[in-house]
Amino acid sequence: NFGILGYSSFQGLQLMKSAVLDLDPDIVAIGFGMNDSEVAGYRDKDMVSGTPPSRAWQPMAAAKELEFYKLLQYFALRLKFRPKPMSAYLQEEADTKDGAVDYDAMDPWTRVSPHDFEENVREMIRLSTARGARVVLLDNELWEQSPYRPVLHRIAADVNVPLVDSLTIVEDAKNKLVADLEAGLHLAASAPALPAPPALSDRPALPAQSTVIFRVSRAAFDVPKALSIVGPHAQLGDLVPNRVLMHDDGKDGDERAGDGVWSVAASFPARTRVTYVYTNSGAAGRWEGLDIPHTRHVYVPESRDGGPIYLPVETFGQLYMQGDGWHTNAAGYDLIAEAVVKALAGYER
């Protein structure tokens, strides 16, 4: 396994040339994109230089390796750091614009642009197949609107290599978990997940409001008072935590009293991107009882008949099929590995 934390396709190509090909591999699985898309303020290819550092720079570089220097740097960062409340993170997430990111405009500040990403992946495939290796591509990003996804699909079709779509695998597993949970708790089936909305000019006219029912299972957590929902929307408390209390009493959209699934109804314009988190029994106005350090979001579906729409049942303290906001969990990686094996089985022997 030559996977290295933080590597982009640029570094992966260098690693393939310097170490992987010497092993004469029979199979090469290529999975990049998550780090390539980082807008880090530099391009990976610009960080490689054959020019040795000047003599004037060398003492400074050596000083930075001293533990005393690192300690001073730590104290300086501590003095500058100003922690932000959870409400600030929620607002930042809500302010994120819908739609695809224009990576062409951000090329000078993106680690590996989609264009360079395509060149790197195609070269890795060429080098691998020239050695007689079978290649499998993996789309590792859990980001539906990633501009790197269509690049991988195009490459796979052009050179006839299998592509394992990790996003689809993980999303299908999430949907099955939700469906099984809803069936097991005898709850109404949720509306299908709504993908990111189309560009504004392509959107059809929609009803003014859709009423949605947020639902979250308490799972193994005790709930001394009530679960709450909070977000940068008036219906969700305008970023004031523990203000909007949910129900497990059969009221306000709750389907059955005392079943451990807390619910609340709220109305939004259809296709609104709603950002929120859950809290458990904290004091109003205080960030107490936060379930996970991650913002949740949903696109509000259109109500075809004007009735309320049940959103997928979530679980307090869990993010289905994800280890964090960027990566799937162990179960997800098992499914991806199984898909790689199936893809390899499709090769002619």
C-alpha positions, 0 to 999 in steps of 0.5 A: 500500500503506497497510499500516503496521507495528504498526497495528491495525484502529482505526488502519486505520479512521482511515487509511482515512478520512483517506487511502485513500478520497480515492483512490477505490480500486477494490479494498480489501484489509483485513487486521488482527487480529495487532496488535489481539490484543496485550495491551499494557495499554491500548486503542487507542481510549483513547489518542486524546484531544482534550485538549491537554497541560498546560503543566506536562507540556510541558517534560517531554515536550520533555526526553524528546526530548533525546539526552542523556535518551535516553542516560540512559534507555538506561543505566538499562535496561541496568542493569535488564536481566537476560538469561534462559537459553533454558531459562526461555523454554522453561519459559514457553512450556510453562506457557502454558495450552491453549485459547482466550484470554478476551479479554472479561476482558482487554478493558481491556488489549487494544489492540482487543477482538474486539467492537471489531475487528468494528465497525472491520472492518464500518465499513471495508467499509461505507465502501469499498463506499459508494465502489464499491470491491470488498473482500477480507478477509484473516485474517493471524494464524497462530494457530488459536485466535484469537478474531478468526478466527471474527469475520472468517468471520462478517463475510464471510458476513454481507456476502458478501465473500471472505475469504482464510484465510492460516492455512489457506494457510500450513498447507497449504503446510507440510504439502506441504513435509513430505510432499515431504521425507518422500517424497524421503528415503523416510521413513514418512509422518508423522501428520496434525498434531493441532489444539489439544486440546478443553476438558478436559471434552470430551476422551474417555478416552485411552490412558496413553501414545503413543510419538512419533518426533521427526525433524529433517533436518540439511540443510546443517549439519555435525553433528560429534557429534549433534543433540539435543532439549531441552524441559521434559519428563523425556523431553527432558532436563528443560531440560538442553541437549545431554543427549538425543542423537538418532540417525542410526544406525538406532536408537531410532526412526531409520529409516535410518542415515546419511541425515542425518535424526536421530531419537529416540523418546519417550513422552507422554500423548496430546494433551500439548503438548510444547515443545522446541528442537534443538541441534547438537553442544554440550556437555552442560548448555551452550546451544550449537548452538541451531538457531533462536531459536524454540520448537517445539511439537507436540500428541502424537497418539493411537496407535490401534494402540499403535505409535509415531507418526512426527512430521513431519520438521523441518529444522534451522535452519528454520521452514517457511513462516515468517519468524519466530514471527508472520509467514509468509515471502516464499513464504507471502505470494506464496501469499496474494497469489495467493489475493487475486487469485483472490478478486477474480476471483470478483466479478461484472464 
